[in-house]
Amino acid sequence: MDANRLIDLFLFAIPSLITGLIAYYFFKEHTKNEDGRRRFLLKKELQVNALPLRLQAYERMVLFLERITPSNILIRIPPISSNKEDYEALIIQSIEQEFEHNLTQQIYISEKCWNIINAAKNATIQLIRKASLLEKTDTANKLREVVLTEMMERRSPSDAALSFLKEEVSELW
């Protein structure tokens, strides 16, 4: 008789165990879905709050690229003397200061975009240094002339970075 009671107890326990397992599975799935929903809503709210900051960072980087475009920087910063080395140093220092002023913007833009902006800055500096090394460049005004002539013949490094930046901003929408 104990065996019959044990079998009866087992037969009553099986449906309870099955019901318990199903309830556990549904509770676990419900909790996982709720957690995912909360994360989605939090991420959505953070994106709404972060979008103005990201757009402002892109605006500042556009301004930076425009300010370091050789034709713009050479017009904005006139030579203080006829010494080409002093003028070269002044222009490069101005570019570096502009860049340092905008360093924090990198947290709001993609790493690829930041690297392209950094490459544009370095290419602009390199362009000015190469122009300064030419034999025909003997004064600060001649340096300006050589760089500006070079910019008439080819695209500035800032233009390529600006194109990429605009493309990246368009993907935010």
PyMOL CGO cylinders between C-alpha atoms (Angstrom):
from pymol import cmd
from pymol.cgo import CYLINDER

trace = [
    CYLINDER, 0.00, 0.00, 0.00, 2.84, 2.38, 0.59, 0.3, 1, 1, 1, 1, 1, 1,
    CYLINDER, 2.84, 2.38, 0.59, 3.88, 1.93, -3.04, 0.3, 1, 1, 1, 1, 1, 1,
    CYLINDER, 3.88, 1.93, -3.04, 0.35, 2.90, -4.20, 0.3, 1, 1, 1, 1, 1, 1,
    CYLINDER, 0.35, 2.90, -4.20, 0.37, 5.98, -2.00, 0.3, 1, 1, 1, 1, 1, 1,
    CYLINDER, 0.37, 5.98, -2.00, 3.79, 6.92, -3.31, 0.3, 1, 1, 1, 1, 1, 1,
    CYLINDER, 3.79, 6.92, -3.31, 2.58, 6.53, -6.92, 0.3, 1, 1, 1, 1, 1, 1,
    CYLINDER, 2.58, 6.53, -6.92, -0.56, 8.59, -6.14, 0.3, 1, 1, 1, 1, 1, 1,
    CYLINDER, -0.56, 8.59, -6.14, 1.56, 11.29, -4.54, 0.3, 1, 1, 1, 1, 1, 1,
    CYLINDER, 1.56, 11.29, -4.54, 3.89, 11.28, -7.55, 0.3, 1, 1, 1, 1, 1, 1,
    CYLINDER, 3.89, 11.28, -7.55, 0.92, 11.55, -9.96, 0.3, 1, 1, 1, 1, 1, 1,
    CYLINDER, 0.92, 11.55, -9.96, -0.43, 14.54, -8.02, 0.3, 1, 1, 1, 1, 1, 1,
    CYLINDER, -0.43, 14.54, -8.02, 3.01, 16.18, -7.89, 0.3, 1, 1, 1, 1, 1, 1,
    CYLINDER, 3.01, 16.18, -7.89, 3.75, 15.93, -11.64, 0.3, 1, 1, 1, 1, 1, 1,
    CYLINDER, 3.75, 15.93, -11.64, 1.07, 18.46, -12.72, 0.3, 1, 1, 1, 1, 1, 1,
    CYLINDER, 1.07, 18.46, -12.72, 2.18, 20.82, -9.94, 0.3, 1, 1, 1, 1, 1, 1,
    CYLINDER, 2.18, 20.82, -9.94, 5.81, 20.58, -11.06, 0.3, 1, 1, 1, 1, 1, 1,
    CYLINDER, 5.81, 20.58, -11.06, 4.86, 21.13, -14.71, 0.3, 1, 1, 1, 1, 1, 1,
    CYLINDER, 4.86, 21.13, -14.71, 2.71, 24.14, -13.77, 0.3, 1, 1, 1, 1, 1, 1,
    CYLINDER, 2.71, 24.14, -13.77, 5.53, 25.51, -11.61, 0.3, 1, 1, 1, 1, 1, 1,
    CYLINDER, 5.53, 25.51, -11.61, 8.10, 25.13, -14.40, 0.3, 1, 1, 1, 1, 1, 1,
    CYLINDER, 8.10, 25.13, -14.40, 5.80, 26.83, -16.93, 0.3, 1, 1, 1, 1, 1, 1,
    CYLINDER, 5.80, 26.83, -16.93, 5.10, 29.67, -14.47, 0.3, 1, 1, 1, 1, 1, 1,
    CYLINDER, 5.10, 29.67, -14.47, 8.85, 30.06, -13.84, 0.3, 1, 1, 1, 1, 1, 1,
    CYLINDER, 8.85, 30.06, -13.84, 9.58, 30.14, -17.59, 0.3, 1, 1, 1, 1, 1, 1,
    CYLINDER, 9.58, 30.14, -17.59, 6.87, 32.76, -18.27, 0.3, 1, 1, 1, 1, 1, 1,
    CYLINDER, 6.87, 32.76, -18.27, 7.96, 34.87, -15.28, 0.3, 1, 1, 1, 1, 1, 1,
    CYLINDER, 7.96, 34.87, -15.28, 11.58, 34.73, -16.45, 0.3, 1, 1, 1, 1, 1, 1,
    CYLINDER, 11.58, 34.73, -16.45, 10.62, 35.73, -20.02, 0.3, 1, 1, 1, 1, 1, 1,
    CYLINDER, 10.62, 35.73, -20.02, 8.36, 38.51, -18.75, 0.3, 1, 1, 1, 1, 1, 1,
    CYLINDER, 8.36, 38.51, -18.75, 11.13, 39.89, -16.54, 0.3, 1, 1, 1, 1, 1, 1,
    CYLINDER, 11.13, 39.89, -16.54, 13.61, 39.72, -19.44, 0.3, 1, 1, 1, 1, 1, 1,
    CYLINDER, 13.61, 39.72, -19.44, 11.17, 41.55, -21.76, 0.3, 1, 1, 1, 1, 1, 1,
    CYLINDER, 11.17, 41.55, -21.76, 10.46, 44.23, -19.16, 0.3, 1, 1, 1, 1, 1, 1,
    CYLINDER, 10.46, 44.23, -19.16, 14.17, 44.75, -18.58, 0.3, 1, 1, 1, 1, 1, 1,
    CYLINDER, 14.17, 44.75, -18.58, 14.71, 45.06, -22.34, 0.3, 1, 1, 1, 1, 1, 1,
    CYLINDER, 14.71, 45.06, -22.34, 11.82, 47.52, -22.62, 0.3, 1, 1, 1, 1, 1, 1,
    CYLINDER, 11.82, 47.52, -22.62, 13.21, 49.63, -19.79, 0.3, 1, 1, 1, 1, 1, 1,
    CYLINDER, 13.21, 49.63, -19.79, 16.65, 49.65, -21.40, 0.3, 1, 1, 1, 1, 1, 1,
    CYLINDER, 16.65, 49.65, -21.40, 15.14, 50.63, -24.75, 0.3, 1, 1, 1, 1, 1, 1,
    CYLINDER, 15.14, 50.63, -24.75, 13.17, 53.49, -23.20, 0.3, 1, 1, 1, 1, 1, 1,
    CYLINDER, 13.17, 53.49, -23.20, 16.21, 54.69, -21.26, 0.3, 1, 1, 1, 1, 1, 1,
    CYLINDER, 16.21, 54.69, -21.26, 18.39, 54.54, -24.37, 0.3, 1, 1, 1, 1, 1, 1,
    CYLINDER, 18.39, 54.54, -24.37, 15.73, 56.38, -26.35, 0.3, 1, 1, 1, 1, 1, 1,
    CYLINDER, 15.73, 56.38, -26.35, 15.52, 59.11, -23.70, 0.3, 1, 1, 1, 1, 1, 1,
    CYLINDER, 15.52, 59.11, -23.70, 19.31, 59.41, -23.55, 0.3, 1, 1, 1, 1, 1, 1,
    CYLINDER, 19.31, 59.41, -23.55, 19.47, 59.74, -27.33, 0.3, 1, 1, 1, 1, 1, 1,
    CYLINDER, 19.47, 59.74, -27.33, 16.88, 62.51, -27.27, 0.3, 1, 1, 1, 1, 1, 1,
    CYLINDER, 16.88, 62.51, -27.27, 18.92, 64.35, -24.63, 0.3, 1, 1, 1, 1, 1, 1,
    CYLINDER, 18.92, 64.35, -24.63, 22.28, 63.64, -26.29, 0.3, 1, 1, 1, 1, 1, 1,
    CYLINDER, 22.28, 63.64, -26.29, 21.26, 64.59, -29.84, 0.3, 1, 1, 1, 1, 1, 1,
    CYLINDER, 21.26, 64.59, -29.84, 21.58, 68.36, -29.26, 0.3, 1, 1, 1, 1, 1, 1,
    CYLINDER, 21.58, 68.36, -29.26, 25.03, 67.83, -27.72, 0.3, 1, 1, 1, 1, 1, 1,
    CYLINDER, 25.03, 67.83, -27.72, 26.11, 65.66, -30.65, 0.3, 1, 1, 1, 1, 1, 1,
    CYLINDER, 26.11, 65.66, -30.65, 24.83, 68.18, -33.17, 0.3, 1, 1, 1, 1, 1, 1,
    CYLINDER, 24.83, 68.18, -33.17, 26.64, 70.96, -31.33, 0.3, 1, 1, 1, 1, 1, 1,
    CYLINDER, 26.64, 70.96, -31.33, 29.85, 68.91, -31.46, 0.3, 1, 1, 1, 1, 1, 1,
    CYLINDER, 29.85, 68.91, -31.46, 29.45, 68.44, -35.20, 0.3, 1, 1, 1, 1, 1, 1,
    CYLINDER, 29.45, 68.44, -35.20, 28.81, 72.17, -35.60, 0.3, 1, 1, 1, 1, 1, 1,
    CYLINDER, 28.81, 72.17, -35.60, 31.97, 72.98, -33.68, 0.3, 1, 1, 1, 1, 1, 1,
    CYLINDER, 31.97, 72.98, -33.68, 33.99, 70.57, -35.78, 0.3, 1, 1, 1, 1, 1, 1,
    CYLINDER, 33.99, 70.57, -35.78, 32.62, 72.15, -38.97, 0.3, 1, 1, 1, 1, 1, 1,
    CYLINDER, 32.62, 72.15, -38.97, 33.67, 75.53, -37.62, 0.3, 1, 1, 1, 1, 1, 1,
    CYLINDER, 33.67, 75.53, -37.62, 37.11, 74.13, -36.77, 0.3, 1, 1, 1, 1, 1, 1,
    CYLINDER, 37.11, 74.13, -36.77, 37.55, 72.70, -40.27, 0.3, 1, 1, 1, 1, 1, 1,
    CYLINDER, 37.55, 72.70, -40.27, 36.44, 75.95, -41.86, 0.3, 1, 1, 1, 1, 1, 1,
    CYLINDER, 36.44, 75.95, -41.86, 38.81, 77.96, -39.68, 0.3, 1, 1, 1, 1, 1, 1,
    CYLINDER, 38.81, 77.96, -39.68, 41.83, 75.79, -40.55, 0.3, 1, 1, 1, 1, 1, 1,
    CYLINDER, 41.83, 75.79, -40.55, 41.14, 75.73, -44.28, 0.3, 1, 1, 1, 1, 1, 1,
    CYLINDER, 41.14, 75.73, -44.28, 44.35, 77.23, -45.65, 0.3, 1, 1, 1, 1, 1, 1,
    CYLINDER, 44.35, 77.23, -45.65, 42.64, 79.99, -47.61, 0.3, 1, 1, 1, 1, 1, 1,
    CYLINDER, 42.64, 79.99, -47.61, 40.64, 81.05, -44.54, 0.3, 1, 1, 1, 1, 1, 1,
    CYLINDER, 40.64, 81.05, -44.54, 43.43, 80.88, -41.99, 0.3, 1, 1, 1, 1, 1, 1,
    CYLINDER, 43.43, 80.88, -41.99, 45.89, 82.76, -44.20, 0.3, 1, 1, 1, 1, 1, 1,
    CYLINDER, 45.89, 82.76, -44.20, 43.41, 85.58, -44.68, 0.3, 1, 1, 1, 1, 1, 1,
    CYLINDER, 43.41, 85.58, -44.68, 42.40, 85.63, -41.02, 0.3, 1, 1, 1, 1, 1, 1,
    CYLINDER, 42.40, 85.63, -41.02, 45.98, 85.64, -39.70, 0.3, 1, 1, 1, 1, 1, 1,
    CYLINDER, 45.98, 85.64, -39.70, 48.17, 88.17, -41.50, 0.3, 1, 1, 1, 1, 1, 1,
    CYLINDER, 48.17, 88.17, -41.50, 51.95, 87.98, -41.11, 0.3, 1, 1, 1, 1, 1, 1,
    CYLINDER, 51.95, 87.98, -41.11, 53.43, 90.13, -38.35, 0.3, 1, 1, 1, 1, 1, 1,
    CYLINDER, 53.43, 90.13, -38.35, 56.81, 90.26, -40.04, 0.3, 1, 1, 1, 1, 1, 1,
    CYLINDER, 56.81, 90.26, -40.04, 58.30, 89.21, -43.35, 0.3, 1, 1, 1, 1, 1, 1,
    CYLINDER, 58.30, 89.21, -43.35, 60.00, 86.17, -41.74, 0.3, 1, 1, 1, 1, 1, 1,
    CYLINDER, 60.00, 86.17, -41.74, 58.42, 83.04, -43.24, 0.3, 1, 1, 1, 1, 1, 1,
    CYLINDER, 58.42, 83.04, -43.24, 59.47, 80.79, -40.31, 0.3, 1, 1, 1, 1, 1, 1,
    CYLINDER, 59.47, 80.79, -40.31, 57.73, 83.07, -37.81, 0.3, 1, 1, 1, 1, 1, 1,
    CYLINDER, 57.73, 83.07, -37.81, 54.59, 83.15, -39.96, 0.3, 1, 1, 1, 1, 1, 1,
    CYLINDER, 54.59, 83.15, -39.96, 54.65, 79.38, -40.43, 0.3, 1, 1, 1, 1, 1, 1,
    CYLINDER, 54.65, 79.38, -40.43, 54.96, 78.90, -36.65, 0.3, 1, 1, 1, 1, 1, 1,
    CYLINDER, 54.96, 78.90, -36.65, 52.13, 81.38, -36.03, 0.3, 1, 1, 1, 1, 1, 1,
    CYLINDER, 52.13, 81.38, -36.03, 49.77, 79.59, -38.42, 0.3, 1, 1, 1, 1, 1, 1,
    CYLINDER, 49.77, 79.59, -38.42, 50.61, 76.14, -37.06, 0.3, 1, 1, 1, 1, 1, 1,
    CYLINDER, 50.61, 76.14, -37.06, 50.23, 77.37, -33.49, 0.3, 1, 1, 1, 1, 1, 1,
    CYLINDER, 50.23, 77.37, -33.49, 46.82, 78.77, -34.36, 0.3, 1, 1, 1, 1, 1, 1,
    CYLINDER, 46.82, 78.77, -34.36, 45.73, 75.46, -35.90, 0.3, 1, 1, 1, 1, 1, 1,
    CYLINDER, 45.73, 75.46, -35.90, 46.95, 73.53, -32.85, 0.3, 1, 1, 1, 1, 1, 1,
    CYLINDER, 46.95, 73.53, -32.85, 45.17, 75.92, -30.47, 0.3, 1, 1, 1, 1, 1, 1,
    CYLINDER, 45.17, 75.92, -30.47, 41.92, 75.57, -32.42, 0.3, 1, 1, 1, 1, 1, 1,
    CYLINDER, 41.92, 75.57, -32.42, 42.29, 71.80, -32.27, 0.3, 1, 1, 1, 1, 1, 1,
    CYLINDER, 42.29, 71.80, -32.27, 43.04, 71.74, -28.54, 0.3, 1, 1, 1, 1, 1, 1,
    CYLINDER, 43.04, 71.74, -28.54, 40.04, 73.98, -27.94, 0.3, 1, 1, 1, 1, 1, 1,
    CYLINDER, 40.04, 73.98, -27.94, 37.83, 71.33, -29.57, 0.3, 1, 1, 1, 1, 1, 1,
    CYLINDER, 37.83, 71.33, -29.57, 39.40, 68.18, -28.13, 0.3, 1, 1, 1, 1, 1, 1,
    CYLINDER, 39.40, 68.18, -28.13, 36.42, 67.37, -25.92, 0.3, 1, 1, 1, 1, 1, 1,
    CYLINDER, 36.42, 67.37, -25.92, 34.11, 67.14, -28.94, 0.3, 1, 1, 1, 1, 1, 1,
    CYLINDER, 34.11, 67.14, -28.94, 35.55, 63.74, -29.79, 0.3, 1, 1, 1, 1, 1, 1,
    CYLINDER, 35.55, 63.74, -29.79, 33.32, 62.06, -27.21, 0.3, 1, 1, 1, 1, 1, 1,
    CYLINDER, 33.32, 62.06, -27.21, 30.23, 63.08, -29.18, 0.3, 1, 1, 1, 1, 1, 1,
    CYLINDER, 30.23, 63.08, -29.18, 31.35, 62.07, -32.67, 0.3, 1, 1, 1, 1, 1, 1,
    CYLINDER, 31.35, 62.07, -32.67, 32.44, 58.73, -34.09, 0.3, 1, 1, 1, 1, 1, 1,
    CYLINDER, 32.44, 58.73, -34.09, 36.04, 57.63, -33.82, 0.3, 1, 1, 1, 1, 1, 1,
    CYLINDER, 36.04, 57.63, -33.82, 36.31, 57.42, -37.60, 0.3, 1, 1, 1, 1, 1, 1,
    CYLINDER, 36.31, 57.42, -37.60, 35.09, 61.00, -37.97, 0.3, 1, 1, 1, 1, 1, 1,
    CYLINDER, 35.09, 61.00, -37.97, 37.52, 62.21, -35.30, 0.3, 1, 1, 1, 1, 1, 1,
    CYLINDER, 37.52, 62.21, -35.30, 40.40, 60.46, -37.04, 0.3, 1, 1, 1, 1, 1, 1,
    CYLINDER, 40.40, 60.46, -37.04, 39.47, 62.09, -40.36, 0.3, 1, 1, 1, 1, 1, 1,
    CYLINDER, 39.47, 62.09, -40.36, 39.33, 65.53, -38.70, 0.3, 1, 1, 1, 1, 1, 1,
    CYLINDER, 39.33, 65.53, -38.70, 42.70, 64.89, -37.07, 0.3, 1, 1, 1, 1, 1, 1,
    CYLINDER, 42.70, 64.89, -37.07, 44.14, 63.79, -40.43, 0.3, 1, 1, 1, 1, 1, 1,
    CYLINDER, 44.14, 63.79, -40.43, 42.80, 66.98, -42.07, 0.3, 1, 1, 1, 1, 1, 1,
    CYLINDER, 42.80, 66.98, -42.07, 44.49, 69.07, -39.39, 0.3, 1, 1, 1, 1, 1, 1,
    CYLINDER, 44.49, 69.07, -39.39, 47.79, 67.24, -39.85, 0.3, 1, 1, 1, 1, 1, 1,
    CYLINDER, 47.79, 67.24, -39.85, 47.57, 67.46, -43.65, 0.3, 1, 1, 1, 1, 1, 1,
    CYLINDER, 47.57, 67.46, -43.65, 46.96, 71.21, -43.43, 0.3, 1, 1, 1, 1, 1, 1,
    CYLINDER, 46.96, 71.21, -43.43, 50.00, 71.65, -41.19, 0.3, 1, 1, 1, 1, 1, 1,
    CYLINDER, 50.00, 71.65, -41.19, 52.04, 69.49, -43.56, 0.3, 1, 1, 1, 1, 1, 1,
    CYLINDER, 52.04, 69.49, -43.56, 50.90, 71.57, -46.54, 0.3, 1, 1, 1, 1, 1, 1,
    CYLINDER, 50.90, 71.57, -46.54, 52.07, 74.77, -44.84, 0.3, 1, 1, 1, 1, 1, 1,
    CYLINDER, 52.07, 74.77, -44.84, 55.40, 73.21, -43.85, 0.3, 1, 1, 1, 1, 1, 1,
    CYLINDER, 55.40, 73.21, -43.85, 56.05, 71.93, -47.37, 0.3, 1, 1, 1, 1, 1, 1,
    CYLINDER, 56.05, 71.93, -47.37, 55.23, 75.32, -48.87, 0.3, 1, 1, 1, 1, 1, 1,
    CYLINDER, 55.23, 75.32, -48.87, 57.65, 76.94, -46.43, 0.3, 1, 1, 1, 1, 1, 1,
    CYLINDER, 57.65, 76.94, -46.43, 60.45, 74.60, -47.50, 0.3, 1, 1, 1, 1, 1, 1,
    CYLINDER, 60.45, 74.60, -47.50, 60.25, 75.60, -51.17, 0.3, 1, 1, 1, 1, 1, 1,
    CYLINDER, 60.25, 75.60, -51.17, 63.15, 77.73, -52.40, 0.3, 1, 1, 1, 1, 1, 1,
    CYLINDER, 63.15, 77.73, -52.40, 60.85, 80.30, -53.98, 0.3, 1, 1, 1, 1, 1, 1,
    CYLINDER, 60.85, 80.30, -53.98, 59.21, 80.86, -50.59, 0.3, 1, 1, 1, 1, 1, 1,
    CYLINDER, 59.21, 80.86, -50.59, 61.47, 83.44, -49.02, 0.3, 1, 1, 1, 1, 1, 1,
    CYLINDER, 61.47, 83.44, -49.02, 59.03, 85.74, -47.18, 0.3, 1, 1, 1, 1, 1, 1,
    CYLINDER, 59.03, 85.74, -47.18, 55.83, 85.40, -45.19, 0.3, 1, 1, 1, 1, 1, 1,
    CYLINDER, 55.83, 85.40, -45.19, 53.81, 86.97, -48.01, 0.3, 1, 1, 1, 1, 1, 1,
    CYLINDER, 53.81, 86.97, -48.01, 55.35, 84.56, -50.50, 0.3, 1, 1, 1, 1, 1, 1,
    CYLINDER, 55.35, 84.56, -50.50, 54.36, 81.68, -48.19, 0.3, 1, 1, 1, 1, 1, 1,
    CYLINDER, 54.36, 81.68, -48.19, 50.78, 82.92, -48.24, 0.3, 1, 1, 1, 1, 1, 1,
    CYLINDER, 50.78, 82.92, -48.24, 50.90, 83.21, -52.02, 0.3, 1, 1, 1, 1, 1, 1,
    CYLINDER, 50.90, 83.21, -52.02, 52.31, 79.70, -52.51, 0.3, 1, 1, 1, 1, 1, 1,
    CYLINDER, 52.31, 79.70, -52.51, 49.76, 78.08, -50.20, 0.3, 1, 1, 1, 1, 1, 1,
    CYLINDER, 49.76, 78.08, -50.20, 46.83, 79.98, -51.73, 0.3, 1, 1, 1, 1, 1, 1,
    CYLINDER, 46.83, 79.98, -51.73, 47.98, 79.05, -55.24, 0.3, 1, 1, 1, 1, 1, 1,
    CYLINDER, 47.98, 79.05, -55.24, 48.20, 75.43, -54.15, 0.3, 1, 1, 1, 1, 1, 1,
    CYLINDER, 48.20, 75.43, -54.15, 44.63, 75.61, -52.83, 0.3, 1, 1, 1, 1, 1, 1,
    CYLINDER, 44.63, 75.61, -52.83, 43.40, 76.91, -56.17, 0.3, 1, 1, 1, 1, 1, 1,
    CYLINDER, 43.40, 76.91, -56.17, 44.82, 73.84, -57.89, 0.3, 1, 1, 1, 1, 1, 1,
    CYLINDER, 44.82, 73.84, -57.89, 43.57, 71.19, -55.48, 0.3, 1, 1, 1, 1, 1, 1,
    CYLINDER, 43.57, 71.19, -55.48, 41.05, 70.51, -52.78, 0.3, 1, 1, 1, 1, 1, 1,
    CYLINDER, 41.05, 70.51, -52.78, 41.97, 71.43, -49.22, 0.3, 1, 1, 1, 1, 1, 1,
    CYLINDER, 41.97, 71.43, -49.22, 42.30, 68.66, -46.61, 0.3, 1, 1, 1, 1, 1, 1,
    CYLINDER, 42.30, 68.66, -46.61, 39.44, 70.27, -44.69, 0.3, 1, 1, 1, 1, 1, 1,
    CYLINDER, 39.44, 70.27, -44.69, 37.02, 69.81, -47.60, 0.3, 1, 1, 1, 1, 1, 1,
    CYLINDER, 37.02, 69.81, -47.60, 37.28, 66.02, -47.53, 0.3, 1, 1, 1, 1, 1, 1,
    CYLINDER, 37.28, 66.02, -47.53, 36.77, 65.99, -43.76, 0.3, 1, 1, 1, 1, 1, 1,
    CYLINDER, 36.77, 65.99, -43.76, 33.78, 68.33, -44.10, 0.3, 1, 1, 1, 1, 1, 1,
    CYLINDER, 33.78, 68.33, -44.10, 32.19, 66.01, -46.65, 0.3, 1, 1, 1, 1, 1, 1,
    CYLINDER, 32.19, 66.01, -46.65, 32.58, 63.04, -44.32, 0.3, 1, 1, 1, 1, 1, 1,
    CYLINDER, 32.58, 63.04, -44.32, 31.27, 65.02, -41.37, 0.3, 1, 1, 1, 1, 1, 1,
    CYLINDER, 31.27, 65.02, -41.37, 28.16, 66.11, -43.29, 0.3, 1, 1, 1, 1, 1, 1,
    CYLINDER, 28.16, 66.11, -43.29, 27.52, 62.53, -44.35, 0.3, 1, 1, 1, 1, 1, 1,
    CYLINDER, 27.52, 62.53, -44.35, 27.79, 61.32, -40.76, 0.3, 1, 1, 1, 1, 1, 1,
    CYLINDER, 27.79, 61.32, -40.76, 25.38, 64.00, -39.52, 0.3, 1, 1, 1, 1, 1, 1,
    CYLINDER, 25.38, 64.00, -39.52, 22.86, 63.04, -42.20, 0.3, 1, 1, 1, 1, 1, 1,
    CYLINDER, 22.86, 63.04, -42.20, 22.87, 59.50, -40.78, 0.3, 1, 1, 1, 1, 1, 1,
    CYLINDER, 22.87, 59.50, -40.78, 21.65, 60.82, -37.42, 0.3, 1, 1, 1, 1, 1, 1,
    CYLINDER, 21.65, 60.82, -37.42, 18.22, 61.43, -38.87, 0.3, 1, 1, 1, 1, 1, 1,
]
cmd.load_cgo(trace, "trace")
